[in-house]
Amino acid sequence: MRIGIDIMGGDYAPEAIVLGILSAQKLLSSGIKIVMLGNQDKIKEILTREKADPANFDIIHTTEVIGMGDHPSKAFSQKTNSSIAVGFHMLRAGEIDGFASAGSTGAMLVGCMYTIKSIEGIIRPCIMSPIPQEHGGYSYMLDVGINSDCRPDVLYQYGILGKIYAENVSGIKNPRVALLNIGSEEEKGNLITKATHELMKNTHDFDFIGNIEANELFNDKADVIVCDGFTGNVMLKEAEAFYSLIKRRNRTDDFFDKFNFELYGGTPVLGINSTVMIGHGISGPVAIKNMILHTRDVIEAKVCQKIKEAF
């Protein structure tokens, strides 16, 4: 297995990225190779300082960086020797098995849609986020940011994607799928959620348990929670804000500590033809380490292949 990592992406690149790789390497089997994409001089400088052997990694030198302020599609097409663009071309060519970056989310999504492309039958890919459950374990919410507006058939597909991820990466047998709504009753919600409920209620593609309200997100009622990207992103950022509030008040709690994004590192883009992991722009070494481990888990679970089979 070969995992490509964008060394130049993120607020603390390349320092945090290389340090995170060194931490992850200690936990990876000998059959997994990290491919670093970025400025080789900066990479080797950090490796030398940390007394790490550059020969343990494949280093692909790139000369350009897609910044957070760059226009995603223009930068991807114009900066062809950027770490993100080169990473996607290597992924398409089969030279790496997965690609992860904490850099420009927009550029990463452009790479997904125009280089790797959607799996045939997928209307719109999505990203998901783990949601800690009060009694242990996690549920998985999708979409949390790619598609602000969704049709009912798109949300229906999210139920299938979430089921496949929960079963194969998290080992949840026959995961319970719920639709995020403003009430538990079938007739509640807006036009989109009502139509989606109608599609889901008699499905044999997943175990649909009905609507779930926002105050039930953390009570282990569902394993997969489906919503549009606008709603999911609002919920995710609100959870991050509460975690920050709790930490600033010096409160320690095992459950709330699970809301620390660094524990997960990144989120996979589900519904495309390979494994791509998107990390938070403020990722430090711990988040990068966990992003790499998460990438490994998704590759090993053959999530892309199982989505292709399902569609």
SETI-509378 format. One record per residue (C-alpha): residue number from 1; residue in one letter; x, y, z. Coordinates in steps of 0.1 Angstrom, whole numbers. Layout:
BEGIN
{resi: NUM, resn: A, x: X, y: Y, z: Z} $
...
end
This chain:
BEGIN
{resi: 1, resn: M, x: 0, y: 0, z: 0} $
{resi: 2, resn: R, x: 12, y: 35, z: -9} $
{resi: 3, resn: I, x: -4, y: 66, z: 7} $
{resi: 4, resn: G, x: 3, y: 100, z: -8} $
{resi: 5, resn: I, x: 5, y: 130, z: 16} $
{resi: 6, resn: D, x: 4, y: 166, z: 6} $
{resi: 7, resn: I, x: 33, y: 181, z: 26} $
{resi: 8, resn: M, x: 25, y: 217, z: 16} $
{resi: 9, resn: G, x: -12, y: 218, z: 26} $
{resi: 10, resn: G, x: -25, y: 233, z: 59} $
{resi: 11, resn: D, x: -18, y: 263, z: 81} $
{resi: 12, resn: Y, x: 13, y: 246, z: 98} $
{resi: 13, resn: A, x: 28, y: 229, z: 67} $
{resi: 14, resn: P, x: 53, y: 215, z: 61} $
{resi: 15, resn: E, x: 64, y: 212, z: 97} $
{resi: 16, resn: A, x: 33, y: 197, z: 112} $
{resi: 17, resn: I, x: 27, y: 174, z: 82} $
{resi: 18, resn: V, x: 62, y: 158, z: 83} $
{resi: 19, resn: L, x: 60, y: 154, z: 121} $
{resi: 20, resn: G, x: 26, y: 138, z: 118} $
{resi: 21, resn: I, x: 40, y: 114, z: 92} $
{resi: 22, resn: L, x: 68, y: 104, z: 115} $
{resi: 23, resn: S, x: 43, y: 96, z: 143} $
{resi: 24, resn: A, x: 21, y: 76, z: 119} $
{resi: 25, resn: Q, x: 50, y: 56, z: 105} $
{resi: 26, resn: K, x: 56, y: 41, z: 139} $
{resi: 27, resn: L, x: 21, y: 26, z: 138} $
{resi: 28, resn: L, x: 21, y: 14, z: 102} $
{resi: 29, resn: S, x: 30, y: -20, z: 90} $
{resi: 30, resn: S, x: 61, y: -25, z: 69} $
{resi: 31, resn: G, x: 41, y: -30, z: 38} $
{resi: 32, resn: I, x: 28, y: 5, z: 39} $
{resi: 33, resn: K, x: 49, y: 32, z: 22} $
{resi: 34, resn: I, x: 43, y: 70, z: 27} $
{resi: 35, resn: V, x: 48, y: 91, z: -4} $
{resi: 36, resn: M, x: 55, y: 128, z: 5} $
{resi: 37, resn: L, x: 46, y: 154, z: -21} $
{resi: 38, resn: G, x: 61, y: 188, z: -17} $
{resi: 39, resn: N, x: 93, y: 208, z: -15} $
{resi: 40, resn: Q, x: 120, y: 182, z: -11} $
{resi: 41, resn: D, x: 145, y: 205, z: 5} $
{resi: 42, resn: K, x: 121, y: 215, z: 32} $
{resi: 43, resn: I, x: 111, y: 179, z: 37} $
{resi: 44, resn: K, x: 147, y: 166, z: 40} $
{resi: 45, resn: E, x: 156, y: 195, z: 63} $
{resi: 46, resn: I, x: 129, y: 184, z: 88} $
{resi: 47, resn: L, x: 137, y: 147, z: 85} $
{resi: 48, resn: T, x: 174, y: 154, z: 91} $
{resi: 49, resn: R, x: 166, y: 175, z: 122} $
{resi: 50, resn: E, x: 144, y: 147, z: 135} $
{resi: 51, resn: K, x: 170, y: 121, z: 127} $
{resi: 52, resn: A, x: 147, y: 103, z: 103} $
{resi: 53, resn: D, x: 161, y: 85, z: 73} $
{resi: 54, resn: P, x: 147, y: 100, z: 40} $
{resi: 55, resn: A, x: 151, y: 65, z: 24} $
{resi: 56, resn: N, x: 121, y: 53, z: 44} $
{resi: 57, resn: F, x: 99, y: 75, z: 23} $
{resi: 58, resn: D, x: 93, y: 83, z: -13} $
{resi: 59, resn: I, x: 97, y: 120, z: -18} $
{resi: 60, resn: I, x: 81, y: 136, z: -49} $
{resi: 61, resn: H, x: 94, y: 171, z: -54} $
{resi: 62, resn: T, x: 68, y: 198, z: -64} $
{resi: 63, resn: T, x: 75, y: 234, z: -70} $
{resi: 64, resn: E, x: 40, y: 250, z: -65} $
{resi: 65, resn: V, x: 15, y: 253, z: -37} $
{resi: 66, resn: I, x: -23, y: 259, z: -40} $
{resi: 67, resn: G, x: -30, y: 283, z: -12} $
{resi: 68, resn: M, x: -62, y: 287, z: 8} $
{resi: 69, resn: G, x: -69, y: 320, z: -10} $
{resi: 70, resn: D, x: -64, y: 306, z: -45} $
{resi: 71, resn: H, x: -94, y: 300, z: -67} $
{resi: 72, resn: P, x: -97, y: 262, z: -65} $
{resi: 73, resn: S, x: -105, y: 253, z: -101} $
{resi: 74, resn: K, x: -81, y: 279, z: -116} $
{resi: 75, resn: A, x: -53, y: 270, z: -93} $
{resi: 76, resn: F, x: -57, y: 232, z: -99} $
{resi: 77, resn: S, x: -55, y: 237, z: -136} $
{resi: 78, resn: Q, x: -28, y: 264, z: -136} $
{resi: 79, resn: K, x: -5, y: 251, z: -109} $
{resi: 80, resn: T, x: 1, y: 217, z: -124} $
{resi: 81, resn: N, x: 32, y: 211, z: -104} $
{resi: 82, resn: S, x: 15, y: 218, z: -71} $
{resi: 83, resn: S, x: 15, y: 191, z: -44} $
{resi: 84, resn: I, x: -23, y: 187, z: -47} $
{resi: 85, resn: A, x: -24, y: 184, z: -85} $
{resi: 86, resn: V, x: 5, y: 160, z: -87} $
{resi: 87, resn: G, x: -10, y: 139, z: -59} $
{resi: 88, resn: F, x: -43, y: 135, z: -78} $
{resi: 89, resn: H, x: -25, y: 126, z: -111} $
{resi: 90, resn: M, x: -5, y: 99, z: -92} $
{resi: 91, resn: L, x: -37, y: 86, z: -77} $
{resi: 92, resn: R, x: -54, y: 84, z: -111} $
{resi: 93, resn: A, x: -24, y: 66, z: -125} $
{resi: 94, resn: G, x: -25, y: 41, z: -97} $
{resi: 95, resn: E, x: 9, y: 51, z: -84} $
{resi: 96, resn: I, x: -6, y: 57, z: -49} $
{resi: 97, resn: D, x: -36, y: 39, z: -33} $
{resi: 98, resn: G, x: -49, y: 69, z: -14} $
{resi: 99, resn: F, x: -42, y: 107, z: -11} $
{resi: 100, resn: A, x: -46, y: 129, z: 19} $
{resi: 101, resn: S, x: -42, y: 167, z: 24} $
{resi: 102, resn: A, x: -50, y: 194, z: 50} $
{resi: 103, resn: G, x: -47, y: 220, z: 22} $
{resi: 104, resn: S, x: -73, y: 238, z: 2} $
{resi: 105, resn: T, x: -106, y: 219, z: 5} $
{resi: 106, resn: G, x: -119, y: 235, z: -27} $
{resi: 107, resn: A, x: -89, y: 223, z: -47} $
{resi: 108, resn: M, x: -92, y: 188, z: -32} $
{resi: 109, resn: L, x: -128, y: 186, z: -43} $
{resi: 110, resn: V, x: -119, y: 199, z: -78} $
{resi: 111, resn: G, x: -93, y: 171, z: -80} $
{resi: 112, resn: C, x: -120, y: 145, z: -68} $
{resi: 113, resn: M, x: -146, y: 156, z: -94} $
{resi: 114, resn: Y, x: -124, y: 162, z: -124} $
{resi: 115, resn: T, x: -95, y: 138, z: -120} $
{resi: 116, resn: I, x: -107, y: 108, z: -100} $
{resi: 117, resn: K, x: -144, y: 115, z: -108} $
{resi: 118, resn: S, x: -175, y: 100, z: -93} $
{resi: 119, resn: I, x: -183, y: 63, z: -93} $
{resi: 120, resn: E, x: -208, y: 55, z: -120} $
{resi: 121, resn: G, x: -243, y: 59, z: -106} $
{resi: 122, resn: I, x: -234, y: 83, z: -78} $
{resi: 123, resn: I, x: -252, y: 116, z: -83} $
{resi: 124, resn: R, x: -230, y: 136, z: -59} $
{resi: 125, resn: P, x: -201, y: 125, z: -37} $
{resi: 126, resn: C, x: -202, y: 136, z: 0} $
{resi: 127, resn: I, x: -181, y: 138, z: 31} $
{resi: 128, resn: M, x: -190, y: 125, z: 65} $
{resi: 129, resn: S, x: -180, y: 131, z: 101} $
{resi: 130, resn: P, x: -181, y: 108, z: 132} $
{resi: 131, resn: I, x: -205, y: 119, z: 159} $
{resi: 132, resn: P, x: -196, y: 107, z: 194} $
{resi: 133, resn: Q, x: -223, y: 88, z: 213} $
{resi: 134, resn: E, x: -229, y: 93, z: 250} $
{resi: 135, resn: H, x: -229, y: 56, z: 257} $
{resi: 136, resn: G, x: -198, y: 48, z: 236} $
{resi: 137, resn: G, x: -190, y: 44, z: 200} $
{resi: 138, resn: Y, x: -199, y: 68, z: 171} $
{resi: 139, resn: S, x: -226, y: 75, z: 146} $
{resi: 140, resn: Y, x: -217, y: 90, z: 112} $
{resi: 141, resn: M, x: -233, y: 121, z: 97} $
{resi: 142, resn: L, x: -233, y: 128, z: 59} $
{resi: 143, resn: D, x: -231, y: 152, z: 41} $
{resi: 144, resn: V, x: -212, y: 177, z: 62} $
{resi: 145, resn: G, x: -201, y: 203, z: 37} $
{resi: 146, resn: I, x: -199, y: 194, z: 0} $
{resi: 147, resn: N, x: -235, y: 198, z: -11} $
{resi: 148, resn: S, x: -255, y: 226, z: 5} $
{resi: 149, resn: D, x: -286, y: 218, z: -16} $
{resi: 150, resn: C, x: -296, y: 182, z: -21} $
{resi: 151, resn: R, x: -324, y: 164, z: -39} $
{resi: 152, resn: P, x: -342, y: 135, z: -22} $
{resi: 153, resn: D, x: -325, y: 110, z: -45} $
{resi: 154, resn: V, x: -291, y: 124, z: -35} $
{resi: 155, resn: L, x: -300, y: 121, z: 2} $
{resi: 156, resn: Y, x: -312, y: 85, z: -4} $
{resi: 157, resn: Q, x: -278, y: 76, z: -18} $
{resi: 158, resn: Y, x: -261, y: 91, z: 13} $
{resi: 159, resn: G, x: -280, y: 64, z: 33} $
{resi: 160, resn: I, x: -263, y: 38, z: 11} $
{resi: 161, resn: L, x: -229, y: 54, z: 13} $
{resi: 162, resn: G, x: -231, y: 58, z: 51} $
{resi: 163, resn: K, x: -242, y: 22, z: 55} $
{resi: 164, resn: I, x: -212, y: 9, z: 35} $
{resi: 165, resn: Y, x: -187, y: 31, z: 55} $
{resi: 166, resn: A, x: -202, y: 21, z: 89} $
{resi: 167, resn: E, x: -202, y: -16, z: 80} $
{resi: 168, resn: N, x: -168, y: -19, z: 65} $
{resi: 169, resn: V, x: -147, y: 7, z: 83} $
{resi: 170, resn: S, x: -163, y: 7, z: 117} $
{resi: 171, resn: G, x: -176, y: -28, z: 118} $
{resi: 172, resn: I, x: -212, y: -19, z: 126} $
{resi: 173, resn: K, x: -235, y: -48, z: 115} $
{resi: 174, resn: N, x: -266, y: -36, z: 96} $
{resi: 175, resn: P, x: -263, y: 0, z: 107} $
{resi: 176, resn: R, x: -294, y: 20, z: 115} $
{resi: 177, resn: V, x: -299, y: 49, z: 91} $
{resi: 178, resn: A, x: -319, y: 80, z: 102} $
{resi: 179, resn: L, x: -329, y: 112, z: 84} $
{resi: 180, resn: L, x: -321, y: 145, z: 103} $
{resi: 181, resn: N, x: -353, y: 165, z: 106} $
{resi: 182, resn: I, x: -372, y: 189, z: 128} $
{resi: 183, resn: G, x: -396, y: 162, z: 142} $
{resi: 184, resn: S, x: -399, y: 125, z: 144} $
{resi: 185, resn: E, x: -432, y: 123, z: 126} $
{resi: 186, resn: E, x: -432, y: 113, z: 90} $
{resi: 187, resn: E, x: -451, y: 144, z: 79} $
{resi: 188, resn: K, x: -427, y: 168, z: 96} $
{resi: 189, resn: G, x: -400, y: 188, z: 78} $
{resi: 190, resn: N, x: -396, y: 208, z: 45} $
{resi: 191, resn: L, x: -403, y: 196, z: 10} $
{resi: 192, resn: I, x: -369, y: 179, z: 7} $
{resi: 193, resn: T, x: -370, y: 159, z: 39} $
{resi: 194, resn: K, x: -407, y: 149, z: 34} $
{resi: 195, resn: A, x: -399, y: 136, z: -1} $
{resi: 196, resn: T, x: -367, y: 119, z: 11} $
{resi: 197, resn: H, x: -386, y: 101, z: 39} $
{resi: 198, resn: E, x: -411, y: 88, z: 13} $
{resi: 199, resn: L, x: -382, y: 73, z: -6} $
{resi: 200, resn: M, x: -365, y: 58, z: 24} $
{resi: 201, resn: K, x: -394, y: 44, z: 44} $
{resi: 202, resn: N, x: -399, y: 12, z: 24} $
{resi: 203, resn: T, x: -363, y: 7, z: 12} $
{resi: 204, resn: H, x: -344, y: -26, z: 13} $
{resi: 205, resn: D, x: -310, y: -9, z: 7} $
{resi: 206, resn: F, x: -305, y: 0, z: 44} $
{resi: 207, resn: D, x: -322, y: -2, z: 77} $
{resi: 208, resn: F, x: -342, y: 31, z: 78} $
{resi: 209, resn: I, x: -354, y: 39, z: 113} $
{resi: 210, resn: G, x: -372, y: 72, z: 104} $
{resi: 211, resn: N, x: -365, y: 108, z: 114} $
{resi: 212, resn: I, x: -341, y: 119, z: 141} $
{resi: 213, resn: E, x: -341, y: 153, z: 157} $
{resi: 214, resn: A, x: -310, y: 174, z: 166} $
{resi: 215, resn: N, x: -314, y: 167, z: 203} $
{resi: 216, resn: E, x: -311, y: 130, z: 196} $
{resi: 217, resn: L, x: -277, y: 131, z: 178} $
{resi: 218, resn: F, x: -257, y: 118, z: 207} $
{resi: 219, resn: N, x: -280, y: 92, z: 223} $
{resi: 220, resn: D, x: -271, y: 62, z: 202} $
{resi: 221, resn: K, x: -304, y: 62, z: 184} $
{resi: 222, resn: A, x: -289, y: 59, z: 149} $
{resi: 223, resn: D, x: -256, y: 47, z: 133} $
{resi: 224, resn: V, x: -259, y: 68, z: 102} $
{resi: 225, resn: I, x: -275, y: 103, z: 101} $
{resi: 226, resn: V, x: -284, y: 117, z: 67} $
{resi: 227, resn: C, x: -287, y: 154, z: 59} $
{resi: 228, resn: D, x: -278, y: 180, z: 33} $
{resi: 229, resn: G, x: -243, y: 195, z: 35} $
{resi: 230, resn: F, x: -256, y: 229, z: 47} $
{resi: 231, resn: T, x: -273, y: 214, z: 78} $
{resi: 232, resn: G, x: -245, y: 189, z: 84} $
{resi: 233, resn: N, x: -218, y: 216, z: 83} $
{resi: 234, resn: V, x: -237, y: 238, z: 107} $
{resi: 235, resn: M, x: -241, y: 209, z: 132} $
{resi: 236, resn: L, x: -205, y: 200, z: 129} $
{resi: 237, resn: K, x: -192, y: 235, z: 135} $
{resi: 238, resn: E, x: -216, y: 240, z: 164} $
{resi: 239, resn: A, x: -201, y: 208, z: 180} $
{resi: 240, resn: E, x: -166, y: 221, z: 175} $
{resi: 241, resn: A, x: -176, y: 254, z: 191} $
{resi: 242, resn: F, x: -189, y: 237, z: 222} $
{resi: 243, resn: Y, x: -158, y: 216, z: 225} $
{resi: 244, resn: S, x: -137, y: 248, z: 223} $
{resi: 245, resn: L, x: -159, y: 265, z: 250} $
{resi: 246, resn: I, x: -155, y: 235, z: 273} $
{resi: 247, resn: K, x: -117, y: 234, z: 269} $
{resi: 248, resn: R, x: -114, y: 272, z: 275} $
{resi: 249, resn: R, x: -132, y: 267, z: 308} $
{resi: 250, resn: N, x: -107, y: 240, z: 318} $
{resi: 251, resn: R, x: -133, y: 213, z: 320} $
{resi: 252, resn: T, x: -123, y: 177, z: 314} $
{resi: 253, resn: D, x: -147, y: 150, z: 303} $
{resi: 254, resn: D, x: -141, y: 118, z: 284} $
{resi: 255, resn: F, x: -172, y: 122, z: 263} $
{resi: 256, resn: F, x: -166, y: 158, z: 253} $
{resi: 257, resn: D, x: -129, y: 150, z: 246} $
{resi: 258, resn: K, x: -142, y: 129, z: 217} $
{resi: 259, resn: F, x: -152, y: 161, z: 199} $
{resi: 260, resn: N, x: -116, y: 170, z: 193} $
{resi: 261, resn: F, x: -112, y: 168, z: 155} $
{resi: 262, resn: E, x: -75, y: 158, z: 159} $
{resi: 263, resn: L, x: -87, y: 123, z: 170} $
{resi: 264, resn: Y, x: -100, y: 117, z: 135} $
{resi: 265, resn: G, x: -76, y: 137, z: 114} $
{resi: 266, resn: G, x: -97, y: 139, z: 83} $
{resi: 267, resn: T, x: -128, y: 128, z: 65} $
{resi: 268, resn: P, x: -130, y: 106, z: 33} $
{resi: 269, resn: V, x: -148, y: 117, z: 2} $
{resi: 270, resn: L, x: -174, y: 90, z: -4} $
{resi: 271, resn: G, x: -186, y: 82, z: -39} $
{resi: 272, resn: I, x: -154, y: 87, z: -60} $
{resi: 273, resn: N, x: -132, y: 62, z: -77} $
{resi: 274, resn: S, x: -104, y: 62, z: -52} $
{resi: 275, resn: T, x: -96, y: 70, z: -16} $
{resi: 276, resn: V, x: -92, y: 107, z: -8} $
{resi: 277, resn: M, x: -90, y: 121, z: 27} $
{resi: 278, resn: I, x: -95, y: 158, z: 35} $
{resi: 279, resn: G, x: -81, y: 172, z: 67} $
{resi: 280, resn: H, x: -87, y: 204, z: 87} $
{resi: 281, resn: G, x: -66, y: 234, z: 77} $
{resi: 282, resn: I, x: -54, y: 239, z: 113} $
{resi: 283, resn: S, x: -42, y: 203, z: 116} $
{resi: 284, resn: G, x: -12, y: 197, z: 138} $
{resi: 285, resn: P, x: 10, y: 166, z: 140} $
{resi: 286, resn: V, x: -16, y: 146, z: 160} $
{resi: 287, resn: A, x: -44, y: 153, z: 134} $
{resi: 288, resn: I, x: -20, y: 144, z: 105} $
{resi: 289, resn: K, x: -10, y: 112, z: 122} $
{resi: 290, resn: N, x: -47, y: 102, z: 126} $
{resi: 291, resn: M, x: -56, y: 113, z: 91} $
{resi: 292, resn: I, x: -29, y: 89, z: 77} $
{resi: 293, resn: L, x: -42, y: 60, z: 99} $
{resi: 294, resn: H, x: -78, y: 68, z: 88} $
{resi: 295, resn: T, x: -67, y: 67, z: 51} $
{resi: 296, resn: R, x: -51, y: 33, z: 57} $
{resi: 297, resn: D, x: -83, y: 20, z: 73} $
{resi: 298, resn: V, x: -105, y: 32, z: 44} $
{resi: 299, resn: I, x: -81, y: 16, z: 18} $
{resi: 300, resn: E, x: -79, y: -17, z: 37} $
{resi: 301, resn: A, x: -117, y: -18, z: 40} $
{resi: 302, resn: K, x: -120, y: -14, z: 2} $
{resi: 303, resn: V, x: -147, y: 11, z: 6} $
{resi: 304, resn: C, x: -145, y: 24, z: -30} $
{resi: 305, resn: Q, x: -148, y: -11, z: -44} $
{resi: 306, resn: K, x: -178, y: -19, z: -22} $
{resi: 307, resn: I, x: -195, y: 13, z: -32} $
{resi: 308, resn: K, x: -190, y: 5, z: -69} $
{resi: 309, resn: E, x: -205, y: -30, z: -63} $
{resi: 310, resn: A, x: -235, y: -15, z: -45} $
{resi: 311, resn: F, x: -242, y: 9, z: -74} $
end
